[in-house]
Amino acid sequence: MSQNDTKQGNGDVFSSPDRDGFIHRAFMRGAGHSTAAIRRRPVIGICNSYSELNPCNSGLRDLAQSVKQGVIAAGGFPLEFPTISLAEPFIRPSTLYLRNLMAIDVEEMIAASPIDGVVLLGGCDKTVPAQLMGAISAGKPAVLVTAGPRATGRLNGEPLTIDDLWTLSDRRRAGELDDEEWQAIESSIVPGIGTCNVLGTAVTMAMIAETLGMSLPGSSLLPATSGARAALAEDTGRRAVELARSGQVPTDFVTPAALENAFRMLGAVSGSTNAVIHLEAMAGRIGHRLGLHTMAELSQSTPVLAQVRPSGPHLLEDLEDAGGLPAVLKELQPLLNTDALAGTGQTWAQVLDTVTPKEHPALASAADPVFAAGGLAMLQGSLAPAGAVLKRSAADPRLWQHRGPAVVFDGVADLNARIDDPALGITKDSVLVLRGAGPVGGPGMPEVGQLPLPKALLHQGVTDMVRISDARMSGTATGTVVLHVAPESAEGGPLALVRDGDPIVLDAVKGRLDLDVDADELSRRTPAAAAPTPRRGYAALYRRHITQAPEGCDFDFLTATGEPSVARRPNDH
């Protein structure tokens, strides 16, 4: 049960003959529920992250009604409640900054409310990991329904998806798109409700939840506005009642073996690098660490199978036509621990026995993969002692091994002010370095790691170059972009010591990221002073307790161990 065992946790209070039961029933009667409904058991909470400030999740209000139908059909009593909702395009400085606050909100509402189980309704990037983290810690039976991806846009008869934004915005900066063309793109790129319609963070996290057994098999890719997703939501309501009656809780599903399965799936589909942080955060909630070396070993033995935007030419609906996540796991089956539980309560071995692979260009077979292994390169070296990550499958193979001089930017404002300055002398061989954008420095690791290419290089036809930062990158983006460098510069990591012209060596084949500068020279350099610690509110709580990327950027007091493992910079927090 919850880590806070002083809270009322069960729905049986609604049928209790004592005064508390009387009060609970009286208030429900006042809300318009009948006596028969109020006494129905189990009581299933519907944790809804619907918000008009979160267009990706705007379909969750309707899905909640379908969940209720399923709960009632299975003999339960559904009660919907809201939580914080985090919209990736709107929240500043970043949604990761508020992910842990949402996780606390979810955990406390589940733990404090008189419910026997909960259906989580999430969608946009950080809402799903926040809900899963909160539900794991709350310890009550839980199952997830995601908002589902939006439809594919069209422009001039061609598919238009959100990952096209990056190329189109570069073309706009280079003067290749006029105002009329830019407005046409704006009106077409988000054609309806639902999450991003590529294998960005939202869909990646939906697939991770499905792999972990926290949502029903085959659920991740169903379109947001389809009848199939509404039916799925109803089925999930029924499943929530089953879970409440069985007493199975998230830690029965989210196990070390299941987390390793999820990481293999992530590599096989070339999913969002953000998921690395979220998986480590969920691992911390059960007292486990995946860790850099385990992830590197898993990546190096997992084939890349999916060819879906942004890491391939095919659309998300093509991957669904290929069989969706169950088809991916079927191809990976010899590498998986199939004793782990699926969302039905069966083992994945039982579920996959019913799956027949289809031939489809969006999903290669394990016998003939897109890449033999290593879609995600887990890096370590003198520039990243605690690790970094590169989505190698989305990078130009010519840059997997590269040595070049650093061009350093201190924060996003500096980057925006100087990236197109010809005096910087940036060439295609330069290594662009952004620092001050990590968990502390950002704060919240904003998705600014895909540094824009200088206009001069765009005019030369350069489409990729090595970029390194302690920031994150949108799951919809591509390129040779090294992310999550740890420890971050604001916590005294080596990134803080890099100077313009320093040779940086990337070897994404051997998993290395090094600063080729003499140790004596580095010892003479002084990093910038740490930013002052905020003294009040959430900012102060965040600053004092946020952990680094290798620990999932969770608060240290929310993990099962309560202790950080990555050393912090000495300061006052």
C-alpha positions as CSV (number, residue, x, y, z in Angstrom):
1,M,0.0,0.0,0.0
2,S,1.0,3.7,0.1
3,Q,4.2,4.8,1.7
4,N,1.9,6.9,3.9
5,D,-0.1,4.3,5.7
6,T,-2.1,6.7,7.8
7,K,-4.4,7.5,5.0
8,Q,-7.8,6.0,4.2
9,G,-7.3,3.7,1.3
10,N,-10.3,1.4,0.7
11,G,-13.7,1.9,-0.9
12,D,-15.4,-0.3,1.7
13,V,-16.0,2.9,3.7
14,F,-19.0,3.5,1.4
15,S,-20.7,0.4,2.7
16,S,-19.6,0.7,6.3
17,P,-22.4,0.9,8.9
18,D,-20.6,3.4,11.1
19,R,-20.7,7.2,11.0
20,D,-17.9,7.5,8.5
21,G,-19.8,5.3,6.1
22,F,-23.0,7.4,6.7
23,I,-21.1,10.6,5.9
24,H,-19.5,9.2,2.7
25,R,-22.8,7.9,1.4
26,A,-24.6,11.1,2.3
27,F,-22.2,13.2,0.2
28,M,-22.4,10.8,-2.7
29,R,-26.2,10.9,-2.5
30,G,-25.9,14.7,-2.7
31,A,-23.9,14.3,-5.9
32,G,-26.7,12.4,-7.5
33,H,-25.7,8.8,-7.0
34,S,-28.2,6.1,-6.0
35,T,-27.9,4.0,-2.8
36,A,-27.3,0.9,-4.9
37,A,-24.5,2.6,-6.9
38,I,-22.8,3.9,-3.8
39,R,-22.7,0.5,-2.2
40,R,-21.3,-1.2,-5.3
41,R,-17.8,-2.5,-4.8
42,P,-15.0,-2.2,-5.7
43,V,-14.7,1.6,-6.0
44,I,-12.5,2.6,-8.9
45,G,-11.0,6.0,-9.2
46,I,-10.4,7.6,-12.6
47,C,-7.3,9.7,-12.4
48,N,-7.8,12.2,-15.3
49,S,-5.2,14.6,-16.6
50,Y,-7.7,16.2,-19.0
51,S,-7.0,19.9,-19.4
52,E,-7.9,22.6,-21.9
53,L,-4.3,23.7,-21.4
54,N,-3.2,20.3,-22.8
55,P,-4.7,19.8,-26.3
56,C,-3.0,16.4,-26.6
57,N,-5.1,15.2,-23.6
58,S,-8.3,16.8,-24.5
59,G,-9.9,13.5,-25.6
60,L,-9.5,12.1,-22.1
61,R,-12.8,13.6,-21.0
62,D,-14.7,11.4,-23.4
63,L,-12.5,8.4,-22.7
64,A,-13.3,8.7,-19.0
65,Q,-17.0,8.1,-19.8
66,S,-16.0,4.9,-21.6
67,V,-14.0,3.8,-18.6
68,K,-16.9,4.4,-16.3
69,Q,-19.1,2.2,-18.6
70,G,-16.6,-0.6,-18.2
71,V,-16.3,-0.2,-14.4
72,I,-20.1,-0.3,-14.0
73,A,-20.5,-3.3,-16.4
74,A,-18.0,-5.2,-14.2
75,G,-19.9,-4.3,-11.0
76,G,-17.7,-1.5,-9.8
77,F,-18.4,2.1,-8.7
78,P,-16.4,4.7,-10.8
79,L,-15.4,8.1,-9.4
80,E,-13.4,10.5,-11.5
81,F,-10.9,13.0,-10.1
82,P,-8.5,15.5,-11.7
83,T,-4.8,16.0,-11.3
84,I,-2.2,18.4,-12.7
85,S,-1.8,18.1,-16.5
86,L,1.5,18.9,-18.3
87,A,1.4,20.0,-21.9
88,E,4.8,19.8,-23.7
89,P,4.3,22.9,-25.9
90,F,3.0,25.2,-23.1
91,I,4.9,24.5,-19.9
92,R,8.0,26.6,-19.0
93,P,10.8,26.1,-18.3
94,S,10.0,22.4,-19.1
95,T,7.5,19.7,-18.3
96,L,10.2,17.6,-16.7
97,Y,10.5,20.4,-14.1
98,L,6.9,19.7,-13.0
99,R,6.8,15.9,-13.7
100,N,7.6,15.0,-10.1
101,L,5.0,17.5,-8.8
102,M,2.4,15.7,-10.9
103,A,3.7,12.4,-9.6
104,I,3.2,13.6,-6.1
105,D,-0.3,14.8,-6.9
106,V,-1.2,11.4,-8.4
107,E,0.3,9.4,-5.6
108,E,-1.3,11.4,-2.8
109,M,-4.8,11.5,-4.5
110,I,-4.7,7.7,-5.0
111,A,-3.4,7.0,-1.5
112,A,-5.7,9.5,0.3
113,S,-9.0,8.7,-1.6
114,P,-11.4,5.9,-0.6
115,I,-10.8,3.9,-3.7
116,D,-9.9,0.2,-4.3
117,G,-8.1,0.7,-7.6
118,V,-7.5,3.4,-10.2
119,V,-7.5,3.9,-14.0
120,L,-4.9,6.4,-15.1
121,L,-5.8,8.7,-18.0
122,G,-2.7,10.2,-19.5
123,G,-1.2,11.1,-22.9
124,C,1.2,14.0,-23.4
125,D,4.8,13.3,-22.7
126,K,5.3,13.7,-19.0
127,T,1.7,12.9,-17.9
128,V,2.2,9.1,-18.4
129,P,5.5,8.7,-16.5
130,A,4.2,11.0,-13.7
131,Q,1.1,8.8,-13.4
132,L,3.1,5.6,-13.5
133,M,5.6,6.9,-10.9
134,G,2.8,8.1,-8.6
135,A,0.8,4.8,-9.0
136,I,3.8,2.7,-8.2
137,S,4.4,4.5,-5.0
138,A,0.8,4.7,-4.0
139,G,0.6,0.9,-4.1
140,K,-3.1,0.4,-5.1
141,P,-4.2,-1.6,-8.2
142,A,-3.8,0.6,-11.3
143,V,-4.1,0.4,-15.0
144,L,-3.5,3.1,-17.7
145,V,-5.3,4.3,-20.8
146,T,-3.5,6.8,-23.0
147,A,-5.0,9.5,-25.2
148,G,-3.8,7.9,-28.4
149,P,-2.0,9.5,-31.3
150,R,-3.7,12.2,-33.4
151,A,-4.4,11.7,-37.1
152,T,-1.7,12.4,-39.7
153,G,-1.8,15.8,-41.3
154,R,-1.7,16.5,-45.0
155,L,0.0,19.3,-47.0
156,N,0.0,19.5,-50.7
157,G,-1.1,15.9,-50.8
158,E,1.8,14.6,-48.7
159,P,1.7,13.4,-45.1
160,L,2.7,16.0,-42.6
161,T,3.7,15.0,-39.0
162,I,5.1,16.9,-36.1
163,D,8.6,15.6,-36.7
164,D,8.6,17.6,-40.0
165,L,8.7,20.8,-37.8
166,W,12.5,20.6,-37.3
167,T,13.3,20.5,-41.0
168,L,10.7,23.0,-41.9
169,S,11.8,25.5,-39.2
170,D,15.4,25.3,-40.5
171,R,14.0,26.0,-44.0
172,R,12.1,28.9,-42.6
173,R,15.3,30.3,-40.9
174,A,17.1,29.9,-44.2
175,G,14.5,31.9,-46.0
176,E,13.1,29.1,-48.1
177,L,9.5,29.3,-46.8
178,D,7.5,32.5,-47.1
179,D,4.8,33.7,-44.7
180,E,2.0,32.1,-46.7
181,E,3.7,28.7,-46.8
182,W,4.5,28.9,-43.1
183,Q,0.8,29.7,-42.3
184,A,-0.3,26.7,-44.3
185,I,2.0,24.5,-42.4
186,E,0.8,25.9,-39.0
187,S,-2.8,25.1,-40.0
188,S,-2.1,21.5,-41.0
189,I,0.6,20.1,-38.8
190,V,-1.7,19.4,-35.8
191,P,-5.0,18.3,-37.5
192,G,-6.8,17.1,-34.4
193,I,-6.7,16.0,-30.8
194,G,-4.3,13.3,-29.5
195,T,-0.6,13.0,-28.8
196,C,2.1,13.5,-31.4
197,N,1.6,11.2,-34.4
198,V,5.1,9.8,-34.6
199,L,7.3,7.8,-32.3
200,G,8.0,10.7,-30.0
201,T,7.9,10.6,-26.2
202,A,4.2,10.3,-25.8
203,V,3.8,7.2,-28.0
204,T,7.0,5.8,-26.7
205,M,5.8,6.1,-23.1
206,A,2.5,4.5,-24.1
207,M,4.4,1.6,-25.6
208,I,6.6,1.3,-22.4
209,A,3.4,1.2,-20.2
210,E,2.0,-1.5,-22.4
211,T,5.3,-3.5,-22.2
212,L,5.3,-3.1,-18.4
213,G,1.8,-4.6,-18.2
214,M,0.4,-1.3,-17.0
215,S,-2.0,-1.0,-20.0
216,L,-3.8,-3.6,-22.1
217,P,-1.9,-5.3,-25.0
218,G,-2.4,-3.7,-28.3
219,S,-3.5,-0.3,-26.8
220,S,-0.6,2.0,-27.6
221,L,-1.2,3.0,-31.2
222,L,-5.0,3.1,-31.6
223,P,-5.9,6.5,-32.9
224,A,-7.2,9.1,-30.4
225,T,-10.6,9.5,-31.9
226,S,-11.3,5.9,-33.0
227,G,-14.0,3.7,-31.8
228,A,-11.3,1.2,-31.0
229,R,-9.8,3.5,-28.4
230,A,-13.2,4.1,-26.8
231,A,-13.8,0.3,-26.6
232,L,-10.3,-0.1,-25.2
233,A,-11.1,2.4,-22.5
234,E,-14.3,0.4,-21.6
235,D,-12.3,-2.8,-21.5
236,T,-9.7,-1.0,-19.2
237,G,-12.5,-0.1,-16.8
238,R,-13.5,-3.8,-16.6
239,R,-9.8,-4.7,-16.1
240,A,-9.5,-2.2,-13.2
241,V,-12.3,-4.0,-11.4
242,E,-10.5,-7.3,-11.9
243,L,-7.3,-5.8,-10.5
244,A,-9.0,-4.4,-7.5
245,R,-10.6,-7.8,-6.7
246,S,-7.3,-9.7,-7.3
247,G,-5.3,-7.2,-5.2
248,Q,-2.5,-7.0,-7.8
249,V,-0.6,-3.7,-7.5
250,P,1.9,-2.0,-9.9
251,T,4.9,-3.6,-8.3
252,D,3.6,-7.0,-9.5
253,F,4.0,-5.7,-13.0
254,V,6.8,-3.1,-12.9
255,T,9.7,-5.4,-12.0
256,P,13.4,-5.3,-12.9
257,A,12.8,-7.9,-15.6
258,A,9.8,-5.9,-17.0
259,L,11.9,-2.7,-17.0
260,E,14.7,-4.5,-19.0
261,N,12.0,-5.7,-21.4
262,A,10.8,-2.1,-21.8
263,F,14.3,-0.8,-22.5
264,R,14.9,-3.5,-25.2
265,M,11.6,-2.5,-26.8
266,L,12.7,1.2,-26.6
267,G,15.8,0.3,-28.6
268,A,14.0,-1.9,-31.1
269,V,11.6,0.9,-32.1
270,S,14.1,3.7,-31.8
271,G,11.9,5.5,-29.4
272,S,12.4,8.7,-27.6
273,T,15.6,9.3,-25.5
274,N,13.4,10.9,-22.9
275,A,12.2,7.4,-22.0
276,V,15.6,6.5,-20.6
277,I,15.1,9.1,-17.9
278,H,11.5,8.0,-17.2
279,L,12.5,4.3,-17.0
280,E,15.2,5.0,-14.5
281,A,12.8,7.1,-12.5
282,M,10.3,4.2,-12.4
283,A,13.1,1.8,-11.5
284,G,13.9,4.1,-8.5
285,R,10.4,3.9,-7.3
286,I,10.8,0.1,-6.8
287,G,14.3,0.4,-5.3
288,H,16.1,-0.7,-8.5
289,R,18.5,0.8,-10.9
290,L,18.8,-0.1,-14.6
291,G,22.1,1.7,-14.7
292,L,24.4,2.8,-17.6
293,H,26.2,-0.5,-18.1
294,T,23.1,-2.6,-18.1
295,M,21.4,-0.3,-20.6
296,A,24.5,-0.4,-22.8
297,E,24.5,-4.2,-22.7
298,L,20.8,-4.4,-23.5
299,S,21.2,-1.9,-26.4
300,Q,24.2,-3.8,-27.9
301,S,22.2,-7.0,-28.0
302,T,18.9,-5.6,-29.2
303,P,18.2,-5.2,-33.0
304,V,16.6,-2.1,-34.4
305,L,13.3,-3.2,-36.0
306,A,11.0,-0.2,-36.6
307,Q,11.4,2.3,-39.4
308,V,8.9,4.8,-38.2
309,R,9.1,8.6,-38.1
310,P,11.2,10.3,-36.8
311,S,13.7,7.4,-37.3
312,G,12.4,6.1,-40.6
313,P,10.1,6.9,-43.5
314,H,6.9,5.1,-42.3
315,L,3.9,6.5,-40.4
316,L,2.7,5.5,-37.0
317,E,-0.4,3.9,-38.5
318,D,1.9,1.7,-40.6
319,L,3.4,0.3,-37.4
320,E,-0.1,-0.4,-36.1
321,D,-0.9,-2.2,-39.4
322,A,2.3,-4.3,-38.8
323,G,0.8,-5.5,-35.5
324,G,1.7,-2.7,-33.1
325,L,3.6,-3.4,-29.9
326,P,2.7,-7.1,-29.7
327,A,4.3,-7.6,-33.1
328,V,7.5,-5.8,-31.9
329,L,7.7,-8.0,-28.8
330,K,7.0,-11.1,-30.8
331,E,10.1,-10.4,-32.9
332,L,12.1,-9.7,-29.6
333,Q,10.7,-12.7,-27.8
334,P,13.9,-14.7,-27.6
335,L,15.6,-11.7,-25.9
336,L,12.8,-11.0,-23.4
337,N,11.8,-12.3,-20.0
338,T,8.4,-13.4,-21.0
339,D,7.4,-14.4,-17.5
340,A,6.8,-10.7,-16.9
341,L,3.1,-9.9,-16.8
342,A,1.1,-8.2,-19.6
343,G,-1.8,-5.9,-18.9
344,T,-4.3,-8.8,-19.0
345,G,-2.6,-10.5,-16.1
346,Q,-1.3,-13.2,-18.4
347,T,2.4,-13.6,-18.9
348,W,3.8,-12.1,-22.1
349,A,4.7,-15.7,-23.1
350,Q,0.9,-16.5,-23.1
351,V,0.0,-13.3,-24.9
352,L,2.7,-13.7,-27.6
353,D,1.6,-17.2,-28.3
354,T,-1.4,-15.7,-30.0
355,V,0.6,-13.2,-32.1
356,T,1.5,-13.9,-35.7
357,P,4.1,-11.6,-37.3
358,K,3.1,-9.8,-40.4
359,E,5.4,-8.8,-43.3
360,H,5.4,-5.0,-43.3
361,P,8.1,-2.4,-44.3
362,A,7.4,-0.4,-41.1
363,L,8.7,-3.3,-38.9
364,A,11.6,-5.5,-39.9
365,S,12.1,-9.0,-38.6
366,A,14.7,-9.9,-36.1
367,A,16.3,-12.0,-38.7
368,D,16.7,-9.1,-41.1
369,P,16.8,-5.9,-38.8
370,V,17.3,-2.3,-39.8
371,F,20.4,-2.3,-37.6
372,A,21.9,-5.4,-35.9
373,A,22.0,-3.6,-32.5
374,G,22.7,-0.4,-30.7
375,G,19.9,2.0,-31.7
376,L,20.6,3.8,-28.4
377,A,24.3,4.4,-27.7
378,M,25.0,4.8,-24.0
379,L,28.1,6.9,-23.7
380,Q,30.7,7.4,-21.0
381,G,34.1,9.1,-20.8
382,S,36.0,12.1,-19.5
383,L,33.3,14.5,-20.7
384,A,30.4,12.4,-19.3
385,P,31.7,10.4,-16.3
386,A,28.2,9.4,-15.2
387,G,26.9,8.9,-18.7
388,A,25.1,10.4,-21.7
389,V,22.9,9.0,-24.5
390,L,22.7,9.3,-28.3
391,K,19.9,7.9,-30.5
392,R,22.4,6.4,-32.9
393,S,19.7,5.1,-35.2
394,A,18.6,8.7,-35.9
395,A,22.2,10.0,-36.4
396,D,24.3,10.3,-39.6
397,P,26.5,7.1,-39.5
398,R,29.4,9.3,-40.8
399,L,29.3,11.1,-37.4
400,W,29.1,8.1,-35.1
401,Q,32.9,8.5,-34.8
402,H,34.0,12.1,-34.9
403,R,36.6,14.4,-33.5
404,G,36.1,18.2,-33.7
405,P,36.7,21.5,-32.0
406,A,34.1,22.7,-29.5
407,V,32.0,25.8,-30.0
408,V,30.4,26.5,-26.6
409,F,27.2,28.2,-25.6
410,D,26.3,29.0,-22.1
411,G,22.5,28.6,-21.9
412,V,19.7,28.9,-24.5
413,A,19.8,32.7,-24.6
414,D,23.5,32.7,-25.6
415,L,22.8,30.0,-28.2
416,N,20.0,31.9,-29.8
417,A,22.0,35.1,-29.8
418,R,25.1,33.7,-31.4
419,I,24.4,30.6,-33.4
420,D,24.3,32.4,-36.7
421,D,27.3,34.7,-36.0
422,P,29.8,34.2,-38.8
423,A,32.6,35.3,-36.4
424,L,32.3,32.0,-34.5
425,G,33.8,30.2,-37.5
426,I,31.6,27.2,-37.2
427,T,32.3,24.5,-39.7
428,K,30.6,21.2,-40.4
429,D,33.3,19.5,-38.3
430,S,32.7,21.7,-35.3
431,V,31.1,20.2,-32.2
432,L,28.3,22.5,-30.8
433,V,28.2,22.4,-27.0
434,L,25.3,23.7,-25.0
435,R,25.6,23.7,-21.2
436,G,23.6,25.1,-18.3
437,A,20.5,23.2,-19.5
438,G,20.5,20.2,-17.2
439,P,18.1,19.2,-14.3
440,V,19.4,22.0,-12.1
441,G,20.8,24.4,-14.7
442,G,17.7,24.4,-17.0
443,P,16.0,24.0,-14.6
444,G,14.3,20.8,-15.7
445,M,16.4,19.8,-18.7
446,P,14.4,21.6,-21.4
447,E,14.2,20.0,-24.8
448,V,16.8,22.2,-26.4
449,G,19.5,19.6,-27.1
450,Q,18.9,19.6,-30.8
451,L,20.8,22.8,-31.4
452,P,19.9,24.5,-34.6
453,L,22.4,24.4,-37.4
454,P,23.9,27.8,-38.3
455,K,22.4,29.4,-41.4
456,A,25.7,29.4,-43.2
457,L,25.9,25.7,-42.9
458,L,22.3,25.2,-43.9
459,H,23.0,27.2,-47.1
460,Q,25.9,24.8,-47.7
461,G,23.6,21.8,-47.6
462,V,24.7,20.6,-44.2
463,T,22.0,18.5,-42.6
464,D,23.6,17.1,-39.4
465,M,26.6,17.8,-37.1
466,V,27.6,16.7,-33.7
467,R,25.8,18.5,-30.9
468,I,26.4,17.9,-27.1
469,S,24.5,19.1,-24.1
470,D,23.2,18.4,-20.6
471,A,19.7,19.0,-21.9
472,R,17.1,16.7,-23.4
473,M,15.7,16.5,-27.0
474,S,12.2,16.2,-28.2
475,G,11.3,12.6,-29.1
476,T,10.2,13.9,-32.5
477,A,13.7,15.2,-33.4
478,T,16.7,13.5,-35.0
479,G,20.4,14.1,-35.6
480,T,23.7,13.3,-34.0
481,V,22.7,14.8,-30.7
482,V,24.4,13.7,-27.5
483,L,22.1,14.3,-24.5
484,H,21.8,14.0,-20.7
485,V,25.5,14.6,-20.2
486,A,26.1,13.8,-16.5
487,P,27.0,15.3,-14.1
488,E,25.6,18.4,-15.7
489,S,27.6,21.6,-15.8
490,A,25.6,23.4,-13.1
491,E,26.6,20.6,-10.7
492,G,30.3,20.9,-11.6
493,G,30.5,18.2,-14.3
494,P,33.3,18.4,-16.9
495,L,31.0,20.1,-19.4
496,A,31.5,23.2,-17.3
497,L,35.2,23.2,-18.1
498,V,35.0,23.0,-21.9
499,R,36.3,26.0,-23.9
500,D,36.0,27.0,-27.5
501,G,38.4,25.0,-29.7
502,D,38.8,22.1,-27.2
503,P,38.9,18.8,-29.1
504,I,35.9,16.6,-28.4
505,V,35.9,12.9,-29.4
506,L,32.7,11.0,-29.9
507,D,32.8,7.3,-30.5
508,A,29.2,6.0,-30.6
509,V,30.5,2.6,-31.7
510,K,32.6,2.0,-28.5
511,G,30.3,4.1,-26.3
512,R,32.8,6.9,-25.5
513,L,32.5,10.7,-25.1
514,D,35.8,12.4,-24.2
515,L,37.3,15.8,-23.8
516,D,40.8,15.6,-25.2
517,V,42.4,18.2,-23.0
518,D,45.3,17.7,-20.6
519,A,44.2,17.1,-17.0
520,D,46.7,19.8,-15.8
521,E,45.1,22.3,-18.1
522,L,41.6,21.3,-16.8
523,S,42.7,21.7,-13.2
524,R,43.5,25.4,-13.9
525,R,40.1,26.1,-15.2
526,T,37.3,27.3,-12.9
527,P,33.7,26.5,-13.7
528,A,31.0,29.2,-13.2
529,A,29.6,29.6,-9.7
530,A,26.5,27.6,-8.8
531,A,23.2,29.4,-9.2
532,P,21.7,30.6,-5.9
533,T,19.3,28.2,-4.3
534,P,15.6,29.4,-4.4
535,R,14.3,29.9,-0.9
536,R,10.6,29.3,-1.2
537,G,7.9,27.3,-3.0
538,Y,8.3,24.4,-5.4
539,A,11.5,25.9,-6.9
540,A,13.2,25.5,-3.5
541,L,12.0,21.9,-3.1
542,Y,13.0,21.1,-6.6
543,R,16.5,22.6,-6.3
544,R,17.3,20.8,-3.0
545,H,16.1,17.4,-4.0
546,I,16.3,16.8,-7.8
547,T,18.7,14.0,-8.9
548,Q,20.7,13.8,-12.0
549,A,19.7,12.1,-15.3
550,P,21.2,8.7,-14.4
551,E,18.8,8.5,-11.5
552,G,15.8,9.6,-13.5
553,C,15.6,13.2,-12.3
554,D,13.3,12.1,-9.5
555,F,13.3,13.7,-6.1
556,D,15.7,11.8,-3.8
557,F,13.0,11.5,-1.1
558,L,10.5,9.9,-3.6
559,T,12.8,7.0,-4.5
560,A,12.5,3.7,-2.6
561,T,16.0,4.2,-1.2
562,G,15.7,7.9,-0.6
563,E,19.4,8.5,-1.4
564,P,21.1,9.8,-4.5
565,S,23.9,7.8,-6.1
566,V,25.4,10.4,-8.3
567,A,27.6,12.9,-6.3
568,R,26.4,16.4,-6.2
569,R,28.3,19.6,-6.4
570,P,29.0,20.9,-2.8
571,N,26.6,23.7,-2.1
572,D,23.9,24.7,0.3
573,H,21.2,22.2,-0.6
